[in-house]
Amino acid sequence: AQARGIQDGDTVRLWNSRGQILAGAVISEGIKPGVICIHEGAWPDLDLTADGICKNGAVNVLTKDLPSSRLGNGCAGNTALAWLEKYNGPELTLTAFEPPASS
């Protein structure tokens, strides 16, 4: 993070060949340099005007869609390679929690 000029609270962009997300940076001595830890649980919120970036940090955008088994079809723990940079793009509004237009 330090090498990239990223500090606590900064918005960062993570991306790989599967997609890209925005997330808030929390710097921790408990994470090795070069490692990113993101907790799952965000609702996808893709911005189609910004190359499909997920504004809500849904990490599954970056991981392989691989179930635990054909029987259970549950979530499998995933790792993924991704690049990270401080986000300097336009401010994007979260819309994941807004009701659909038809409601």
C-alpha positions as CSV (number, residue, x, y, z in Angstrom):
1,A,0.0,0.0,0.0
2,Q,2.8,2.4,0.9
3,A,4.6,1.9,-2.4
4,R,1.3,2.8,-4.2
5,G,0.6,5.8,-2.1
6,I,-2.5,4.2,-0.5
7,Q,-3.6,5.2,3.0
8,D,-6.4,4.1,5.3
9,G,-9.8,5.2,4.0
10,D,-8.6,5.7,0.4
11,T,-10.8,4.2,-2.3
12,V,-8.9,1.6,-4.3
13,R,-9.6,-0.1,-7.6
14,L,-8.8,-3.9,-7.8
15,W,-9.0,-5.6,-11.2
16,N,-8.1,-8.7,-13.1
17,S,-9.2,-10.5,-16.3
18,R,-12.6,-11.2,-14.8
19,G,-13.6,-7.7,-13.7
20,Q,-13.0,-4.8,-11.5
21,I,-14.2,-3.5,-8.1
22,L,-13.9,-0.5,-5.9
23,A,-13.2,-0.9,-2.2
24,G,-12.1,1.0,0.9
25,A,-8.5,0.6,2.0
26,V,-7.7,-0.5,5.6
27,I,-4.0,-0.8,6.1
28,S,-3.0,-3.6,8.6
29,E,0.2,-5.0,9.9
30,G,-1.5,-8.4,10.0
31,I,-1.5,-8.6,6.2
32,K,1.7,-9.4,4.4
33,P,3.0,-6.9,1.8
34,G,1.7,-7.8,-1.6
35,V,-1.4,-9.5,-0.2
36,I,-5.0,-8.1,-0.4
37,C,-7.7,-9.4,1.9
38,I,-11.3,-8.7,1.0
39,H,-14.3,-10.1,2.9
40,E,-17.2,-11.3,0.9
41,G,-20.7,-10.2,1.3
42,A,-21.3,-7.1,-0.8
43,W,-24.3,-6.9,-3.2
44,P,-23.0,-6.4,-6.8
45,D,-23.5,-2.8,-8.0
46,L,-22.1,-2.6,-11.6
47,D,-21.7,0.8,-13.2
48,L,-22.2,0.2,-16.9
49,T,-21.0,3.7,-17.7
50,A,-17.6,3.0,-16.1
51,D,-16.5,-0.2,-17.8
52,G,-18.7,-2.4,-15.6
53,I,-16.8,-1.6,-12.4
54,C,-18.5,-2.9,-9.2
55,K,-19.0,0.2,-7.0
56,N,-19.9,-1.9,-4.0
57,G,-16.8,-4.1,-3.8
58,A,-18.4,-7.5,-4.5
59,V,-15.2,-9.6,-4.6
60,N,-16.9,-12.4,-6.5
61,V,-16.5,-10.2,-9.5
62,L,-12.8,-11.1,-9.3
63,T,-13.1,-14.8,-8.5
64,K,-13.8,-17.9,-10.5
65,D,-17.4,-19.2,-10.4
66,L,-16.6,-22.6,-8.9
67,P,-19.1,-24.4,-6.6
68,S,-17.9,-26.6,-3.7
69,S,-19.4,-29.7,-5.4
70,R,-22.1,-30.7,-7.8
71,L,-24.2,-32.0,-4.9
72,G,-23.9,-29.1,-2.5
73,N,-23.3,-26.4,-5.1
74,G,-22.3,-24.1,-2.2
75,C,-19.7,-21.4,-2.1
76,A,-16.1,-22.5,-2.4
77,G,-13.2,-20.6,-0.8
78,N,-11.4,-18.7,-3.6
79,T,-8.2,-16.9,-4.1
80,A,-7.5,-14.7,-7.1
81,L,-4.7,-12.7,-8.5
82,A,-5.5,-9.0,-8.9
83,W,-3.9,-5.6,-9.4
84,L,-4.5,-2.7,-7.0
85,E,-4.2,1.0,-7.4
86,K,-5.5,4.1,-5.7
87,Y,-8.8,5.1,-7.4
88,N,-8.7,8.6,-8.9
89,G,-11.8,8.2,-11.2
90,P,-15.1,10.0,-11.0
91,E,-17.2,9.6,-7.8
92,L,-19.7,6.8,-8.5
93,T,-23.0,6.6,-6.6
94,L,-24.0,3.4,-4.9
95,T,-27.3,2.1,-6.2
96,A,-27.3,-1.5,-4.8
97,F,-29.8,-0.7,-2.1
98,E,-32.2,1.5,-4.1
99,P,-35.5,-0.2,-5.0
100,P,-36.1,-1.1,-8.6
101,A,-37.7,1.5,-10.8
102,S,-40.8,-0.6,-11.1
103,S,-41.5,-0.8,-7.4
